[in-house]
Amino acid sequence: MRVLILGEDIGSFRDTVAAAGLNIVDERPDVVISYGGDGGFIGSERLHPGIPKVGIRHESATKKCPTHQDGVLMERLRSGELEETSLMKLEATFNGRSVDAVNDIIVRNGDVRSAVRFRVHLNGHPVTEELIADGVIVCTPFGSSAYFRSVTRTVIRTGIGVAINNCTDLLNHLVIGEDEVIRVELTRGPATLAADNDPATYAVADGADIVVKKAPRPFRVLGVDSLRCSECRYVHAPRRRY
């Protein structure tokens, strides 16, 4: 099996991977191993979309139970014992281009001194009047413990979450089906769009339409069983619920 390791301060982890009989490569991997934290794990999908990922927390930040020691997980990877799980991603289309997200798509005011105005449409039908707010967050269940949770004080287990950030009206968040389509009609900007922790951000002008829906390709993760472990702090995001 050809594996590519992403992360900083890999140190002895590289030796652990090699000792398990895995072939460490720099290109055309069968599996990508993210060694570090949440940001690197999410970023690994942006850099190598569609390739199965294994997320390993850095040993300096995590106390791991015997079942989830690095060497044990690498042996399970080599022997094909890490079960694959497909997690939903989102796709945002705007300005003639598209971006994918594992966690969330965030549209917010481009000028911190001024709110944006927009309408939200669901499956082609308007669901709000014009709203005045700092922006809107559209998230997956995997990403709902991030920005979405800080705004709504909740997480979701299925579907797609939609939250309006700092709105002048009192609004609850929405949870829609994973096959439904959200369209944000920007009536007054300027606004900025971001996907996950991608350092690239995108300017969105007045009159733009931003369409967010389930991405055609999922986030393929190996070893989600270890993310549920209650005996160690292997979990990439302790507050997430799988």
Backbone bond lengths (Angstrom), bond angles and torsions (degrees), N, CA, C in turn:
res aa  C-N    CA-C-N  psi(-1)  N-CA   C-N-CA  omega(-1)  CA-C   N-CA-C  phi
1 M - - - 1.463 - - 1.522 109.76 -
2 R 1.327 115.99 131.85 1.462 122.74 179.65 1.529 108.87 -93.28
3 V 1.322 117.04 122.73 1.463 120.54 -178.59 1.511 109.82 -125.32
4 L 1.332 115.24 143.32 1.454 122.60 175.54 1.524 107.42 -114.07
5 I 1.336 116.78 130.75 1.463 121.61 -177.79 1.522 109.08 -104.33
6 L 1.334 115.79 127.37 1.455 121.88 175.22 1.530 108.67 -113.87
7 G 1.317 116.88 142.14 1.456 120.31 177.39 1.512 111.21 145.24
8 E 1.306 115.14 167.81 1.456 121.59 177.98 1.523 109.16 -107.22
9 D 1.321 115.80 152.53 1.464 121.19 178.40 1.526 110.83 54.56
10 I 1.322 115.63 51.00 1.471 120.60 -177.58 1.525 111.27 -66.78
11 G 1.325 116.81 -38.45 1.459 121.71 174.33 1.516 113.98 51.62
12 S 1.336 115.48 -127.26 1.462 120.75 -175.15 1.519 113.40 -72.45
13 F 1.340 117.25 -11.90 1.461 118.78 -179.60 1.521 110.74 -62.23
14 R 1.301 117.31 -35.25 1.461 120.59 177.56 1.528 110.51 -59.87
15 D 1.338 116.21 -40.39 1.466 120.31 177.88 1.524 110.48 -65.64
16 T 1.330 116.99 -37.31 1.463 121.01 178.50 1.522 110.78 -62.47
17 V 1.322 116.31 -41.58 1.463 121.09 178.98 1.524 110.45 -64.69
18 A 1.329 116.56 -45.87 1.462 120.39 179.90 1.518 111.53 -64.19
19 A 1.341 116.97 -38.27 1.464 120.89 -179.45 1.530 112.34 -65.03
20 A 1.312 116.54 -24.03 1.469 120.49 178.59 1.530 111.78 -80.80
21 G 1.325 116.98 -1.18 1.455 120.28 178.08 1.518 114.06 86.82
22 L 1.332 116.81 17.61 1.458 121.01 179.07 1.527 109.98 -92.69
23 N 1.309 116.29 142.27 1.458 122.46 -177.57 1.528 109.49 -90.97
24 I 1.328 116.92 110.59 1.465 121.74 -177.81 1.522 109.15 -82.49
25 V 1.345 115.82 125.36 1.465 121.24 -176.60 1.532 109.71 -129.95
26 D 1.332 114.52 169.08 1.467 120.80 177.62 1.520 112.18 -108.47
27 E 1.331 117.94 -8.09 1.456 121.14 -179.65 1.526 109.97 -153.45
28 R 1.321 115.34 160.64 1.467 124.24 179.91 1.534 112.78 48.96
29 P 1.340 118.46 53.12 1.466 120.16 179.95 1.523 112.07 -79.15
30 D 1.325 115.31 156.60 1.469 121.50 170.27 1.523 110.02 -83.73
31 V 1.333 116.17 -31.19 1.462 123.22 -178.20 1.528 108.65 -141.79
32 V 1.326 115.96 142.88 1.463 121.36 173.59 1.523 108.48 -108.71
33 I 1.338 116.37 127.04 1.464 122.04 177.23 1.522 108.10 -103.87
34 S 1.333 116.12 122.40 1.457 121.66 176.00 1.518 108.17 -99.43
35 Y 1.340 115.83 116.05 1.459 121.15 -178.37 1.522 108.49 -111.29
36 G 1.339 115.65 108.92 1.458 119.42 -178.37 1.505 111.41 159.74
37 G 1.333 117.11 -109.52 1.457 121.07 -176.78 1.514 111.93 -140.30
38 D 1.330 115.22 -163.93 1.458 121.21 -175.31 1.525 112.58 -59.55
39 G 1.334 116.54 -45.36 1.453 120.01 -176.19 1.519 112.55 -60.40
40 G 1.308 116.03 -43.56 1.456 120.00 178.89 1.514 112.50 -66.89
41 F 1.329 116.19 -36.58 1.462 121.30 179.60 1.523 110.19 -63.11
42 I 1.337 116.67 -46.53 1.460 120.92 178.45 1.529 110.10 -67.11
43 G 1.315 116.59 -42.95 1.460 120.54 -179.20 1.513 113.71 -64.53
44 S 1.330 117.50 -27.56 1.462 120.51 179.88 1.524 111.36 -62.89
45 E 1.326 117.05 -31.96 1.466 120.14 177.35 1.523 110.66 -72.80
46 R 1.310 117.28 -35.11 1.460 120.25 177.47 1.528 110.52 -65.83
47 L 1.324 117.25 -38.52 1.458 121.57 -177.97 1.522 112.35 -78.08
48 H 1.328 116.49 -33.11 1.467 121.06 -176.23 1.526 109.58 -136.06
49 P 1.332 117.38 68.14 1.470 120.03 -175.36 1.526 112.75 -64.30
50 G 1.328 114.34 143.06 1.455 120.93 174.19 1.507 115.72 85.91
51 I 1.336 118.60 -15.93 1.464 121.85 179.51 1.526 108.59 -87.66
52 P 1.340 119.04 135.58 1.470 120.78 -179.71 1.530 111.83 -55.36
53 K 1.341 115.66 140.59 1.467 121.74 -177.54 1.527 110.67 -117.27
54 V 1.327 114.97 143.86 1.457 122.22 169.16 1.521 106.84 -119.92
55 G 1.325 117.25 124.23 1.454 121.43 179.61 1.518 111.06 -100.18
56 I 1.316 116.72 123.65 1.469 122.33 179.21 1.521 108.30 -123.70
57 R 1.322 116.68 121.86 1.466 118.96 175.61 1.519 110.57 -72.23
58 H 1.324 115.85 144.99 1.462 121.20 179.14 1.517 109.36 -61.23
59 E 1.327 115.94 137.79 1.469 121.26 -175.41 1.524 112.78 -61.48
60 S 1.328 117.82 -25.46 1.456 120.29 -178.70 1.524 112.50 -72.56
61 A 1.345 117.04 -17.81 1.463 120.40 -175.51 1.518 113.24 -112.24
62 T 1.330 117.52 0.11 1.463 119.74 -171.02 1.522 111.98 -140.43
63 K 1.300 115.77 133.03 1.451 121.42 171.50 1.517 107.86 -98.35
64 K 1.328 116.84 118.69 1.460 121.40 -171.84 1.521 111.09 -110.59
65 C 1.321 114.53 140.66 1.461 120.03 177.10 1.527 109.33 -72.64
66 P 1.351 118.80 165.64 1.467 120.92 -177.80 1.525 113.77 -56.37
67 T 1.317 117.41 -34.49 1.463 121.06 -177.53 1.521 112.22 -67.61
68 H 1.336 116.26 -26.96 1.457 119.66 -173.74 1.524 113.40 -116.76
69 Q 1.326 115.98 26.29 1.454 119.22 170.89 1.524 109.60 -63.84
70 D 1.325 116.30 151.36 1.460 120.14 -176.11 1.523 112.51 -54.66
71 G 1.321 116.45 -46.21 1.461 119.84 -178.37 1.516 112.63 -62.14
72 V 1.329 116.69 -39.76 1.467 120.92 179.18 1.528 110.58 -63.71
73 L 1.319 116.52 -44.36 1.466 120.11 -179.94 1.523 111.40 -65.23
74 M 1.330 117.45 -38.48 1.458 119.62 178.68 1.525 111.60 -67.48
75 E 1.320 117.48 -35.91 1.467 120.62 174.83 1.525 110.51 -64.48
76 R 1.319 116.58 -40.95 1.465 120.47 177.62 1.521 111.03 -65.63
77 L 1.334 116.53 -35.93 1.460 119.73 177.22 1.525 110.52 -64.88
78 R 1.320 116.72 -46.52 1.466 120.51 -178.97 1.519 111.78 -61.72
79 S 1.321 117.11 -37.49 1.468 120.72 -177.06 1.526 113.21 -87.04
80 G 1.331 116.88 1.11 1.459 120.18 177.69 1.508 114.32 77.28
81 E 1.333 117.45 23.49 1.459 121.30 -176.83 1.530 113.54 -93.64
82 L 1.320 117.92 -4.66 1.460 119.63 177.71 1.529 108.63 -86.00
83 E 1.313 115.72 113.07 1.459 120.87 -177.51 1.527 110.71 -68.42
84 E 1.336 115.74 140.03 1.464 120.38 178.56 1.520 110.99 -90.93
85 T 1.323 115.76 135.34 1.460 122.87 176.04 1.525 108.68 -123.53
86 S 1.321 116.20 136.25 1.459 121.05 177.42 1.520 109.45 -98.77
87 L 1.320 116.66 118.47 1.458 122.19 178.35 1.527 109.40 -105.56
88 M 1.309 116.31 139.09 1.450 121.26 -178.44 1.521 112.26 -64.85
89 K 1.321 115.68 140.69 1.455 123.14 169.58 1.529 108.87 -114.04
90 L 1.313 116.18 164.82 1.454 121.93 176.24 1.525 109.80 -111.27
91 E 1.323 114.76 152.16 1.454 121.39 174.49 1.520 108.75 -125.52
92 A 1.323 116.63 127.02 1.463 121.94 176.30 1.518 108.89 -110.09
93 T 1.325 115.52 129.40 1.460 121.45 178.31 1.529 108.70 -114.53
94 F 1.325 116.62 130.79 1.468 121.71 -176.14 1.521 108.20 -166.17
95 N 1.309 116.08 152.60 1.469 121.25 175.49 1.530 112.94 48.63
96 G 1.330 117.42 32.07 1.454 120.63 179.13 1.512 114.96 75.45
97 R 1.327 118.07 14.24 1.458 121.61 179.18 1.516 110.16 -137.17
98 S 1.325 117.08 174.33 1.466 120.01 178.96 1.524 110.04 -143.58
99 V 1.348 115.54 151.04 1.461 122.33 175.64 1.522 108.19 -136.20
100 D 1.327 116.24 151.36 1.465 122.41 178.34 1.521 110.13 -105.49
101 A 1.344 115.42 157.96 1.463 120.51 178.13 1.520 110.15 -145.40
102 V 1.306 115.66 138.16 1.470 122.07 172.59 1.519 109.77 -83.40
103 N 1.329 117.34 -41.85 1.459 123.15 -177.12 1.521 112.30 -93.44
104 D 1.332 115.13 -66.17 1.465 117.68 -171.51 1.518 112.83 -160.21
105 I 1.321 113.72 157.97 1.450 123.80 168.77 1.528 106.27 -107.71
106 I 1.323 116.66 127.50 1.460 121.47 -176.61 1.523 109.00 -121.51
107 V 1.326 115.84 125.77 1.461 122.07 173.36 1.522 106.48 -117.04
108 R 1.311 116.75 124.60 1.458 118.10 -178.77 1.519 110.76 -147.23
109 N 1.330 114.52 170.44 1.461 120.43 -176.28 1.524 111.58 -58.64
110 G 1.343 114.76 130.16 1.456 119.53 177.99 1.510 112.47 -75.15
111 D 1.325 116.67 -22.57 1.464 122.72 176.86 1.533 107.09 -116.18
112 V 1.321 117.95 114.38 1.461 121.66 -174.71 1.530 112.14 -62.43
113 R 1.326 117.70 -15.82 1.465 120.61 -179.20 1.522 112.53 -85.86
114 S 1.321 117.18 -6.75 1.462 120.09 -173.14 1.524 110.59 -139.29
115 A 1.334 116.24 135.18 1.457 120.96 176.07 1.526 110.21 -73.52
116 V 1.328 115.90 164.87 1.459 121.42 172.19 1.522 108.78 -104.03
117 R 1.312 115.91 159.27 1.458 121.92 176.41 1.523 107.94 -120.16
118 F 1.322 115.49 136.86 1.463 118.66 -177.59 1.523 110.41 -161.32
119 R 1.321 115.27 162.43 1.460 122.71 172.17 1.525 108.38 -118.21
120 V 1.327 115.64 148.39 1.457 121.24 179.07 1.528 109.05 -110.10
121 H 1.327 116.00 131.12 1.463 122.64 178.28 1.526 108.55 -118.17
122 L 1.318 116.61 140.79 1.458 122.14 177.80 1.525 108.37 -120.59
123 N 1.330 115.93 119.64 1.467 122.03 -179.77 1.526 111.70 53.07
124 G 1.335 115.91 38.15 1.450 120.89 176.61 1.512 115.50 87.90
125 H 1.332 117.43 -1.70 1.466 121.28 -178.39 1.524 110.06 -115.39
126 P 1.336 118.82 135.85 1.473 120.78 179.22 1.523 111.05 -67.10
127 V 1.327 116.31 136.12 1.470 121.05 178.41 1.518 111.59 -117.78
128 T 1.322 117.66 -5.82 1.463 121.09 176.50 1.526 109.01 -140.57
129 E 1.325 115.39 156.99 1.459 120.87 164.49 1.536 106.70 -76.06
130 E 1.305 117.14 -176.11 1.454 119.17 176.73 1.529 109.45 -63.88
131 L 1.318 116.21 127.74 1.457 122.30 -178.95 1.525 109.62 -105.62
132 I 1.331 114.96 148.55 1.460 121.91 174.09 1.524 106.48 -116.15
133 A 1.315 116.68 117.05 1.467 120.11 -173.30 1.521 109.70 -160.58
134 D 1.341 114.43 177.01 1.459 118.99 173.98 1.526 111.49 -78.88
135 G 1.344 117.22 -18.94 1.452 119.04 177.89 1.507 112.63 154.45
136 V 1.327 115.29 -164.31 1.461 122.05 -176.95 1.525 108.88 -138.24
137 I 1.337 115.29 145.56 1.462 122.67 179.48 1.516 107.93 -120.74
138 V 1.315 117.12 128.85 1.463 122.36 175.24 1.527 107.03 -120.38
139 C 1.331 117.72 123.55 1.463 119.97 -170.97 1.526 112.63 -133.19
140 T 1.320 114.81 161.33 1.460 123.54 170.20 1.525 109.10 -89.90
141 P 1.346 118.56 165.84 1.465 119.03 172.61 1.527 112.16 -57.43
142 F 1.330 117.12 -40.08 1.464 121.31 179.41 1.523 111.30 -59.75
143 G 1.337 116.22 -39.00 1.451 120.60 -176.80 1.507 114.99 -92.51
144 S 1.345 117.33 1.46 1.467 118.92 -173.42 1.521 113.64 -71.90
145 S 1.330 117.68 -10.67 1.468 119.18 177.42 1.522 111.95 -89.57
146 A 1.333 116.45 6.04 1.455 120.45 179.40 1.530 109.91 -96.90
147 Y 1.327 118.20 -122.64 1.469 122.16 -175.01 1.532 111.49 -60.93
148 F 1.340 116.54 -38.77 1.461 121.29 179.67 1.530 110.75 -56.18
149 R 1.309 117.53 -43.48 1.463 121.38 -179.44 1.521 111.95 -66.65
150 S 1.324 116.50 -36.58 1.468 119.03 -179.28 1.521 111.53 -66.63
151 V 1.332 117.28 -26.61 1.461 121.39 179.39 1.522 111.51 -88.79
152 T 1.344 117.36 -42.21 1.469 121.37 -172.39 1.523 113.74 -97.81
153 R 1.328 117.72 -16.50 1.475 123.01 -174.65 1.521 111.64 62.08
154 T 1.315 116.31 31.81 1.452 120.77 177.14 1.519 109.42 -152.26
155 V 1.326 116.37 167.41 1.458 122.39 172.58 1.519 108.08 -126.28
156 I 1.313 117.14 164.89 1.455 120.88 178.18 1.518 109.50 -118.75
157 R 1.319 115.40 156.16 1.464 120.84 -178.81 1.523 112.42 -107.87
158 T 1.321 116.99 -26.39 1.456 121.44 179.36 1.528 109.09 -139.72
159 G 1.332 116.35 166.28 1.448 121.19 174.44 1.513 113.43 76.33
160 I 1.333 114.87 -157.17 1.460 123.44 -179.44 1.523 108.16 -124.08
161 G 1.313 117.21 132.68 1.456 121.63 179.57 1.524 111.02 -96.59
162 V 1.335 115.82 139.48 1.462 121.82 178.10 1.519 108.22 -129.39
163 A 1.312 117.75 121.75 1.468 122.18 -179.77 1.511 110.15 -129.21
164 I 1.325 115.80 138.47 1.461 121.84 175.42 1.524 107.39 -95.98
165 N 1.309 115.97 126.44 1.459 121.50 -173.63 1.530 110.72 -92.80
166 N 1.357 115.48 116.98 1.463 122.14 172.51 1.532 111.98 57.06
167 C 1.322 114.94 54.19 1.463 120.84 -177.51 1.528 111.10 -82.93
168 T 1.325 117.16 151.12 1.461 120.79 176.40 1.531 111.33 -73.15
169 D 1.325 117.66 -21.36 1.465 122.54 174.19 1.520 109.57 -97.05
170 L 1.336 116.53 154.13 1.455 120.94 176.39 1.525 108.58 -84.65
171 L 1.322 116.13 109.32 1.458 120.97 -176.33 1.518 110.54 -128.57
172 N 1.323 116.40 142.24 1.450 121.14 169.92 1.527 109.42 -85.90
173 H 1.306 115.87 159.37 1.453 119.30 175.14 1.531 110.06 -75.04
174 L 1.314 115.81 164.95 1.459 122.15 177.58 1.523 110.00 -112.41
175 V 1.320 116.00 147.53 1.460 121.90 168.04 1.520 106.05 -125.44
176 I 1.323 116.01 115.09 1.458 121.10 -176.13 1.523 110.08 -113.77
177 G 1.313 117.07 167.22 1.450 121.21 178.83 1.519 111.95 -66.64
178 E 1.311 117.03 152.41 1.461 120.06 -174.85 1.526 112.85 -69.48
179 D 1.332 117.89 -13.93 1.464 120.19 177.84 1.526 112.55 -100.19
180 E 1.327 116.85 7.08 1.455 120.18 178.41 1.532 110.20 -89.39
181 V 1.330 114.92 161.49 1.470 120.83 -172.99 1.527 109.97 -122.91
182 I 1.322 115.30 127.83 1.461 122.30 176.74 1.532 109.10 -101.28
183 R 1.328 116.35 135.45 1.462 120.51 172.60 1.522 109.02 -124.75
184 V 1.306 116.15 126.23 1.461 122.28 177.03 1.524 107.62 -103.13
185 E 1.313 116.02 115.67 1.463 122.38 178.61 1.527 108.28 -96.10
186 L 1.304 116.31 106.87 1.463 121.06 -176.61 1.529 109.28 -81.70
187 T 1.325 116.13 112.76 1.464 119.95 -178.48 1.518 112.34 -95.47
188 R 1.328 117.22 -24.55 1.464 120.24 173.80 1.514 110.02 -149.36
189 G 1.294 116.14 123.41 1.453 121.37 178.48 1.529 109.63 -109.31
190 P 1.319 116.19 -149.40 1.467 125.24 0.98 1.522 111.85 -77.45
191 A 1.347 115.55 155.81 1.457 120.81 178.99 1.523 109.58 -129.70
192 T 1.313 114.30 160.32 1.461 121.76 177.16 1.516 108.69 -124.87
193 L 1.328 116.59 137.62 1.464 121.48 177.65 1.518 109.47 -111.85
194 A 1.340 115.29 137.39 1.463 121.22 176.93 1.518 109.21 -135.11
195 A 1.321 115.82 148.21 1.465 122.41 177.22 1.527 108.35 -121.05
196 D 1.335 116.21 117.20 1.467 121.54 -179.22 1.519 110.46 53.82
197 N 1.343 115.69 -137.30 1.464 120.38 -179.85 1.524 111.38 -103.43
198 D 1.323 115.74 24.10 1.458 120.33 177.42 1.534 109.43 -59.82
199 P 1.319 118.90 125.94 1.461 119.94 -179.54 1.528 113.06 -64.95
200 A 1.332 116.98 -19.55 1.465 120.01 177.46 1.521 109.54 -79.52
201 T 1.329 116.91 132.97 1.458 122.33 173.12 1.520 107.80 -123.83
202 Y 1.345 115.25 162.21 1.459 119.64 -170.31 1.523 110.00 -130.73
203 A 1.322 116.32 131.56 1.460 121.72 177.46 1.526 109.14 -78.89
204 V 1.334 115.32 136.67 1.466 121.59 178.87 1.524 107.59 -126.32
205 A 1.328 116.04 125.13 1.462 120.97 -173.15 1.522 111.55 -95.22
206 D 1.338 115.26 168.63 1.466 121.87 176.16 1.525 110.65 -51.64
207 G 1.335 115.32 139.83 1.450 120.75 177.05 1.507 114.93 85.57
208 A 1.321 117.83 -3.56 1.462 120.89 -178.35 1.523 111.23 -73.94
209 D 1.304 115.61 151.44 1.461 122.95 172.01 1.524 108.39 -110.79
210 I 1.333 115.65 131.68 1.460 121.38 176.61 1.523 107.03 -117.83
211 V 1.317 116.90 115.70 1.459 122.28 -177.80 1.530 108.99 -105.76
212 V 1.330 116.65 125.47 1.462 121.56 -178.65 1.521 108.54 -122.10
213 K 1.318 115.89 130.27 1.461 121.43 179.71 1.520 109.61 -152.70
214 K 1.304 115.36 175.20 1.462 121.45 176.88 1.520 109.53 -61.47
215 A 1.322 116.89 131.62 1.459 121.35 179.40 1.528 110.02 -72.92
216 P 1.319 117.59 151.33 1.462 119.90 -178.55 1.520 113.86 -66.73
217 R 1.345 117.22 -27.85 1.468 120.37 -179.48 1.525 110.22 -113.50
218 P 1.338 117.64 136.73 1.471 120.17 -178.87 1.521 112.48 -84.80
219 F 1.309 114.89 173.18 1.465 123.75 171.56 1.521 106.33 -90.21
220 R 1.325 116.70 110.20 1.473 121.90 -175.59 1.528 109.44 -90.65
221 V 1.317 115.73 115.19 1.463 121.76 -175.44 1.521 109.59 -119.53
222 L 1.326 116.17 133.61 1.459 122.18 176.46 1.529 109.41 -102.78
223 G 1.339 116.02 133.97 1.453 120.06 174.82 1.507 114.81 84.09
224 V 1.327 117.75 35.26 1.464 119.91 177.63 1.523 111.12 -63.56
225 D 1.324 117.51 -23.71 1.473 119.98 177.96 1.524 111.21 -56.18
226 S 1.339 117.15 -34.88 1.463 119.98 -179.77 1.522 111.71 -72.86
227 L 1.339 117.07 -20.86 1.461 119.86 176.63 1.515 111.78 -72.26
228 R 1.335 117.54 -17.38 1.462 121.26 -178.47 1.530 112.42 -94.69
229 C 1.323 116.85 0.62 1.462 119.87 -173.17 1.526 111.48 -62.14
230 S 1.330 116.19 129.93 1.469 121.11 178.50 1.522 112.03 -95.81
231 E 1.336 117.42 -1.19 1.461 121.12 -175.74 1.520 113.23 -101.52
232 C 1.316 116.70 -11.06 1.467 118.21 179.90 1.518 109.67 -143.38
233 R 1.305 115.83 170.09 1.463 120.74 -178.86 1.513 109.80 -102.23
234 Y 1.330 115.21 47.51 1.456 120.61 178.44 1.523 110.82 -75.09
235 V 1.335 116.28 -24.37 1.457 121.68 -171.39 1.521 111.22 -56.10
236 H 1.338 116.55 133.50 1.460 121.13 -179.22 1.521 111.81 -66.67
237 A 1.301 117.55 -34.41 1.462 120.89 177.03 1.529 107.25 -138.05
238 P 1.338 118.87 99.63 1.462 121.68 -172.72 1.511 114.39 -54.55
239 R 1.345 118.81 -27.56 1.455 119.65 -176.64 1.526 112.62 -84.37
240 R 1.347 116.28 -12.18 1.461 117.58 -178.40 1.520 110.84 -69.10
241 R 1.317 115.11 148.85 1.450 120.96 177.96 1.520 108.78 -118.75
242 Y 1.336 115.98 120.66 1.448 120.48 -176.07 1.518 110.08 -104.86
